[in-house]
């Protein structure tokens, strides 16, 4: 099993290598791939050093699967070239997500749509992934009509530059550091909240918000689900959090909701008010599951549930989901 990781030196690419190792994906040969300026650098995988290779060298090596996390422009240009060479691409950028000819996959929800013919498979947006993992078992039982979601998203979703900005601001505030730090955002992020993720669109929503709207319907295979989103960046490292209000066609029993979620793949319920237990990013950090809590009825209208969903955005929101897609393909003999 030859595996290429494209964007191997970035924040998500590094996490992909970590997750491949941790989950013991059967890698017989690793091809770390990055931009021309990184070729020849070394990355570590399972205690060994591997030299970064170029895109063309990676294609020539004919890996079974190439996991991309190198941005939309790179994916648009190179994913088809890998696919033409018979290599299965799992792409973490937004480039292919809403392409009607490409599958958008969260294994717990819709892995069964995959076939051997799918040579470019899209990995969804981090905030969408964790939400649909929690919504799927409830949709099957009660049928979702509408979702209202507000996100509280970690700076790691922006990348290393944003982490450096946050820590730089904190160092300056706490220790009086005079070190220069990069500005990933237009505004300070430490001790602040920025209600903008990605660019604004003509309808007043951001691109991130509209990703959640469109991707949810595509992954869950139901265009009747109405979704409205507000996505917000907060000064947190461990993962993304979401306040989700879900209206169902059918009424539910709260204990049954908890039981359904507790038995759902990839979900851990943390919901104990008496002991003040609920999901938090610091507890989800470096874990692969989606954590759900604060389960309660919306008392203002019928058949409506409030829930709080937390997950590590670099793992389940990106690297782990991509590796799980590869695991599914390998397990079904589709690679």
C-alpha positions in Angstrom: 0.0 0.0 0.0 1.8 3.0 -1.3 0.5 6.3 0.2 1.2 9.8 -0.9 0.5 12.7 1.5 0.3 15.9 -0.5 0.9 19.0 1.7 2.9 16.8 4.1 4.7 19.8 5.7 1.6 21.8 6.6 -0.5 21.8 9.8 -3.1 19.3 8.5 -0.5 17.3 6.5 1.6 16.7 9.6 -1.6 15.6 11.4 -2.4 13.2 8.6 1.0 11.5 9.0 0.4 11.3 12.8 -3.1 9.7 12.2 -1.9 7.3 9.6 0.7 6.1 12.1 -1.6 6.0 15.1 -4.4 4.0 13.2 -1.8 1.6 11.7 -2.9 2.2 8.2 -1.0 -0.5 6.2 1.5 1.9 4.6 4.3 -0.1 2.9 5.8 3.0 1.2 5.2 6.6 2.2 5.6 9.5 -0.3 5.5 12.9 1.4 4.7 15.5 -1.2 4.9 19.3 -0.9 5.7 22.5 -2.9 8.9 22.7 -4.9 10.6 24.8 -2.2 10.1 21.9 0.3 11.4 19.2 -1.9 14.3 17.4 -0.2 13.2 18.4 3.3 12.5 15.6 5.7 9.4 14.6 7.5 9.1 11.9 10.2 6.7 8.9 10.0 6.8 6.0 12.5 10.2 7.0 13.7 11.8 7.1 10.3 12.8 10.1 8.1 11.3 10.5 4.6 12.4 13.0 2.0 9.7 15.2 0.5 9.2 14.6 -3.2 7.7 16.7 -6.0 4.2 16.2 -7.5 5.5 14.7 -10.7 7.8 12.3 -8.9 4.8 11.2 -6.7 2.7 10.5 -9.7 5.5 8.6 -11.4 5.7 6.4 -8.2 2.1 5.3 -8.7 0.8 5.3 -5.1 -2.5 3.5 -4.4 -3.9 6.6 -2.7 -3.0 10.2 -2.4 -4.4 12.2 0.5 -4.3 15.9 -0.4 -4.2 18.8 2.1 -2.5 21.6 0.1 -5.2 24.1 -0.7 -7.8 24.4 -3.4 -5.6 25.7 -6.1 -3.1 22.8 -5.8 -6.0 20.3 -5.7 -7.7 21.8 -8.8 -4.4 21.6 -10.7 -3.0 18.3 -9.5 -5.8 16.0 -8.3 -7.0 15.3 -11.9 -3.4 14.4 -12.9 -3.1 11.9 -10.0 -6.6 10.5 -10.9 -5.6 10.2 -14.6 -2.7 8.0 -13.5 -5.1 5.7 -11.7 -4.4 7.0 -8.3 -7.3 7.5 -5.8 -7.3 11.0 -4.4 -8.9 12.0 -1.1 -8.9 15.8 -1.1 -9.2 17.9 2.0 -9.7 21.3 0.2 -13.0 22.9 -0.9 -12.1 22.4 -4.6 -14.3 19.3 -5.3 -16.9 19.3 -2.5 -19.8 20.7 -4.4 -18.8 19.2 -7.8 -21.9 17.0 -8.7 -19.6 14.4 -10.2 -17.6 13.9 -7.0 -18.6 12.2 -3.7 -18.4 14.2 -0.5 -17.9 11.6 2.3 -18.1 11.3 6.1 -17.6 7.5 6.6 -20.1 7.3 9.6 -22.8 8.9 7.4 -22.4 7.9 3.7 -19.3 5.8 3.0 -21.6 3.4 1.1 -21.8 5.8 -1.8 -18.1 5.1 -2.7 -17.1 2.8 -5.6 -13.8 1.8 -7.3 -14.6 4.4 -10.0 -14.4 7.3 -7.6 -10.9 8.6 -8.2 -11.3 12.1 -6.6 -13.2 11.9 -3.3 -13.9 15.1 -1.4 -13.3 15.5 2.4 -15.9 17.9 3.8 -15.4 21.1 5.7 -14.3 20.5 9.4 -17.4 22.2 11.0 -19.7 20.3 8.7 -18.1 16.9 9.4 -18.6 17.0 13.2 -22.2 18.3 12.9 -23.4 15.6 10.4 -21.8 12.8 12.5 -24.1 13.8 15.4 -27.1 14.6 13.2 -27.2 11.4 11.1 -28.6 9.0 13.7 -31.3 11.6 14.7 -32.2 12.3 11.1 -32.8 8.5 10.5 -35.1 8.4 13.4 -37.0 11.7 13.5 -36.3 13.3 10.1 -34.6 16.7 10.3 -36.5 19.7 8.9 -34.2 22.6 9.9 -30.9 23.2 11.5 -29.7 26.5 13.1 -26.0 26.4 13.9 -23.5 28.8 15.5 -19.9 27.8 15.5 -17.0 28.6 17.9 -14.0 27.6 15.8 -10.4 27.1 16.8 -7.6 29.2 15.3 -5.9 25.9 14.1 -8.6 25.8 11.4 -6.9 28.8 9.8 -3.4 27.3 10.0 0.0 27.8 11.6 0.0 31.6 11.0 -3.1 32.0 13.1 -1.7 29.9 15.9 1.4 32.1 15.8 -0.7 35.2 15.9 -2.7 34.1 18.9 0.4 33.0 20.8 2.3 36.1 19.8 -0.5 38.3 21.1 -0.6 36.3 24.4 3.2 36.5 24.9 3.0 40.3 24.3 0.2 40.7 26.8 1.5 38.4 29.5 5.3 38.7 29.3 5.7 42.0 27.5 7.4 40.2 24.5 8.5 42.5 21.7 8.8 39.7 19.2 7.0 40.3 15.9 4.2 37.9 15.0 2.3 37.4 11.8 -1.3 38.6 11.4 -3.5 35.8 10.0 -6.6 37.9 10.8 -7.5 41.6 10.2 -8.0 42.0 14.0 -6.5 40.6 17.2 -7.8 37.2 18.1 -6.6 36.8 21.7 -9.3 38.1 24.1 -11.5 38.6 21.0 -14.1 36.8 18.9 -14.2 37.3 15.1 -17.6 36.7 13.4 -16.1 36.0 10.0 -14.6 32.8 8.6 -13.5 33.1 5.0 -14.8 35.8 2.6 -18.2 37.4 2.5 -20.6 36.5 -0.3 -23.3 38.6 -2.0 -26.0 37.2 0.3 -24.2 38.5 3.5 -23.1 35.1 4.6 -19.5 34.0 4.6 -18.2 31.2 2.4 -17.7 29.0 5.5 -21.4 29.5 6.5 -22.6 28.5 3.0 -20.3 25.5 3.0 -22.1 24.2 6.0 -25.5 24.8 4.4 -24.7 23.0 1.1 -22.4 20.3 2.3 -24.9 19.1 5.0 -27.5 18.4 2.4 -25.1 16.7 0.0 -23.5 14.4 2.7 -26.9 13.5 4.2 -28.4 13.0 0.8 -31.4 15.2 1.5 -31.9 18.6 -0.1 -35.1 19.2 2.0 -32.9 19.8 5.1 -32.8 23.6 5.7 -29.6 24.9 7.3 -28.6 28.4 8.4 -25.2 29.1 10.0 -23.2 31.7 11.7 -19.5 30.8 11.9 -17.2 32.5 14.4 -13.4 32.3 15.2 -12.4 32.2 18.8 -9.0 32.2 20.6 -9.0 28.4 21.2 -6.6 25.6 20.1 -8.2 22.2 20.8 -11.1 22.0 18.4 -14.3 23.5 17.1 -17.5 23.8 19.1 -21.1 24.2 17.8 -24.4 25.3 19.2 -27.0 23.4 17.1 -30.8 23.8 17.2 -32.5 21.0 15.2 -36.2 20.9 14.3 -37.6 17.4 13.4 -40.6 16.4 11.5 -41.4 13.9 14.3 -41.4 14.3 18.1 -38.6 12.7 20.1 -38.0 11.4 23.6 -34.9 12.9 25.2 -33.7 9.6 26.7 -34.1 8.0 23.4 -32.0 10.8 21.7 -29.2 10.1 24.3 -29.4 6.4 23.6 -29.3 6.9 19.8 -26.3 9.2 20.1 -24.5 6.9 22.6 -24.7 4.0 20.2 -23.9 6.0 17.0 -20.4 5.4 15.4 -17.9 8.1 16.2 -20.0 9.8 18.9 -19.4 10.2 22.6 -22.1 11.7 24.8 -20.9 13.9 27.6 -24.2 15.2 29.2 -24.3 15.3 33.0 -25.6 18.5 34.3 -25.5 17.4 37.9 -21.7 17.1 37.7 -21.2 20.0 35.2 -20.0 17.6 32.5 -20.3 18.7 28.9 -18.0 18.7 25.8 -15.1 21.2 25.7 -12.4 21.7 23.1 -9.6 21.0 25.6 -11.1 17.5 26.2 -11.7 16.8 22.4 -8.1 17.8 21.6 -6.1 14.9 19.9 -9.2 12.7 19.9 -11.0 11.3 16.9 -14.6 11.2 18.2 -17.3 13.8 18.0 -18.5 14.8 21.5 -22.1 15.8 22.2 -23.8 17.3 25.2 -26.2 20.0 26.6 -29.0 18.0 25.1 -32.4 19.7 25.9 -35.7 20.5 24.3 -36.2 23.9 22.7 -39.2 25.0 24.8 -40.2 27.7 22.2 -41.4 25.3 19.5 -42.4 21.6 19.1 -40.1 18.7 18.0 -36.9 20.8 18.4 -33.7 19.9 20.2 -30.7 22.0 21.3 -27.3 20.3 21.4 -23.6 21.2 21.8 -21.1 19.5 19.5 -17.3 19.5 19.9 -14.6 17.9 17.9 -10.8 18.2 17.1 -10.9 20.1 13.8 -7.5 18.9 12.7 -8.4 15.3 13.4 -12.0 14.3 12.8 -12.5 17.6 11.0 -9.7 16.9 8.5 -7.0 14.3 8.9 -8.9 11.5 10.6 -11.9 11.7 8.3 -9.6 11.5 5.2 -7.8 8.4 6.7 -11.1 6.8 7.6 -12.2 7.2 3.9 -8.9 5.5 2.9 -9.6 2.7 5.5 -13.0 2.1 4.1 -11.7 1.9 0.5 -8.9 -0.4 1.5 -11.3 -2.6 3.6 -13.7 -2.9 0.6 -10.9 -3.7 -1.9 -11.5 -0.4 -3.7 -7.9 0.8 -3.8 
